[in-house]
Amino acid sequence: MVFQLKMFLDNVRDLVLMPVSLGAALIDFILKGEREGARFYKVLRWGSHSEDVIDVYSAISITSRAISN
């Protein structure tokens, strides 16, 4: 059940990040800032962090550690 919930959250995150990242890239293209692509890369960092938090495949590392011990 936990795995299914994590998969659902991961998919929702992907559905949200697609238009947000495209929007950020478009805004970065139109409004030049100090750093090229700053908004887009901020969205990428948020996506990377959310992936670490959801941690869909954490059960694999737990199982691998149990088997190796």
Residue pairs with C-beta under 8 A, 6 or more apart in sequence:
3 56
3 59
6 54
6 55
6 56
7 56
9 54
10 51
10 54
10 56
13 47
13 50
13 51
13 54
17 43
17 46
17 47
20 43
21 40
21 43
21 44
21 47
24 39
24 40
24 42
24 43
25 37
25 39
25 40
27 39
28 36
28 37
28 38
28 39
28 40
33 39
35 41
